Amino acid sequence: MLIISLFTLFAIVVIFLIIKEKKSPEFKAYTEDLLFGAKWRWHWAGNTITKLWCYCPSCDATLVYDDSSCRSIYANVKKTDFICENCNSQVVSSVTGGNKSYAIGAAEREIDRRIRTCEYKEVLTNQC
């Protein structure tokens, strides 16, 4: 009876270790890419992208945004510009179609697309 109990305990421990050793999906290492002309970075919480924001590809400064065209009745194009204050207020990136929330959503959709098509793997091989 003792031998059966020890064998059962051993089997449970082995199963637990196998389950625990499951690796995180490869795409979770994908946390940075060049999208719309800017460097975007994010974190993963489960399978959800969090803390998504863009940075200057030249100096790595956090970009600020201007989506004032989305509130103007005179603007022909609704867009969000991402501007580097460190590079003489240069517009680094523009996302047409809507305000800041739309632009962040567009970046997230592009990240999801690159994961589905496995394009993200090219970025992972080029990261240092």
C-alpha positions in Angstrom: 0.0 0.0 0.0 2.9 2.4 0.8 4.5 1.7 -2.6 1.2 2.5 -4.4 0.9 5.7 -2.4 4.5 6.7 -3.2 4.0 5.9 -6.9 0.8 8.0 -7.0 2.6 10.9 -5.3 5.5 10.6 -7.8 3.1 10.6 -10.7 1.2 13.7 -9.4 4.5 15.6 -9.0 5.7 14.6 -12.5 2.4 15.8 -14.0 2.5 19.0 -12.1 6.1 19.7 -13.3 5.1 19.0 -16.9 2.2 21.4 -16.7 4.3 24.0 -15.0 7.1 23.9 -17.6 4.8 24.8 -20.4 6.5 27.7 -22.2 4.9 31.0 -22.9 3.9 31.3 -26.6 6.7 32.6 -28.8 4.7 35.8 -29.7 4.9 37.0 -26.1 8.6 37.9 -26.8 7.3 40.3 -29.5 7.1 43.6 -27.6 8.4 46.1 -30.1 8.0 46.9 -33.8 8.2 49.8 -36.3 4.6 50.7 -37.2 3.4 53.8 -39.1 7.0 55.1 -39.1 7.3 55.1 -35.3 8.7 52.5 -32.9 5.9 51.0 -30.8 6.4 49.1 -27.6 3.9 47.2 -25.4 3.6 44.6 -22.7 1.5 41.4 -22.5 -1.1 40.7 -19.8 -2.2 37.2 -20.7 -2.9 37.4 -24.5 -3.9 41.1 -24.2 -1.6 44.0 -25.4 -1.1 46.6 -22.6 0.9 49.8 -22.2 1.0 50.3 -26.0 2.8 53.6 -27.0 5.1 54.9 -29.6 8.7 56.3 -29.5 10.9 58.2 -31.9 12.9 55.8 -34.1 15.8 58.3 -34.1 16.2 59.3 -30.4 13.9 56.9 -28.6 12.0 59.8 -27.0 8.3 59.2 -26.0 6.2 60.8 -28.7 3.3 63.2 -28.0 0.2 63.3 -30.1 -1.9 65.9 -31.9 -5.4 64.7 -32.9 -6.9 68.2 -33.2 -7.8 67.6 -36.8 -10.4 65.1 -35.5 -12.2 67.9 -33.7 -12.1 70.4 -36.6 -14.9 70.8 -39.0 -12.5 72.3 -41.5 -10.0 69.4 -41.6 -10.2 67.3 -44.8 -8.4 64.4 -43.2 -9.0 63.1 -39.7 -5.6 61.9 -38.3 -3.4 61.7 -35.3 0.2 63.0 -35.6 2.8 61.7 -33.3 5.5 64.3 -32.6 9.0 64.1 -31.2 9.7 67.0 -28.9 13.3 66.0 -28.8 13.8 66.2 -32.6 12.6 69.8 -33.1 8.9 68.9 -32.8 9.1 66.8 -35.9 6.1 64.8 -36.9 7.4 61.2 -36.8 4.2 59.4 -37.6 0.6 60.1 -38.8 -2.2 57.6 -38.5 -5.2 58.6 -40.6 -8.7 57.7 -39.8 -9.3 59.1 -36.3 -8.1 60.3 -32.9 -5.6 59.0 -30.5 -7.8 56.0 -29.5 -8.2 55.1 -33.1 -4.5 55.3 -33.7 -3.7 53.1 -30.8 -6.4 50.6 -32.0 -4.8 50.7 -35.5 -1.4 49.8 -34.0 -2.9 47.0 -32.0 -4.7 45.6 -35.0 -1.5 45.7 -37.0 0.4 43.9 -34.2 -2.4 41.2 -34.1 -2.2 40.9 -37.9 1.6 40.4 -37.8 1.2 37.7 -35.1 -1.5 35.9 -37.2 0.7 36.0 -40.3 3.9 35.2 -38.4 5.6 38.4 -39.7 6.5 39.1 -36.1 9.1 36.4 -36.2 11.3 38.5 -38.5 11.4 41.2 -35.9 12.3 38.8 -33.2 15.3 37.5 -35.2 16.5 41.1 -35.7 16.2 42.2 -32.1 19.4 42.3 -30.0 
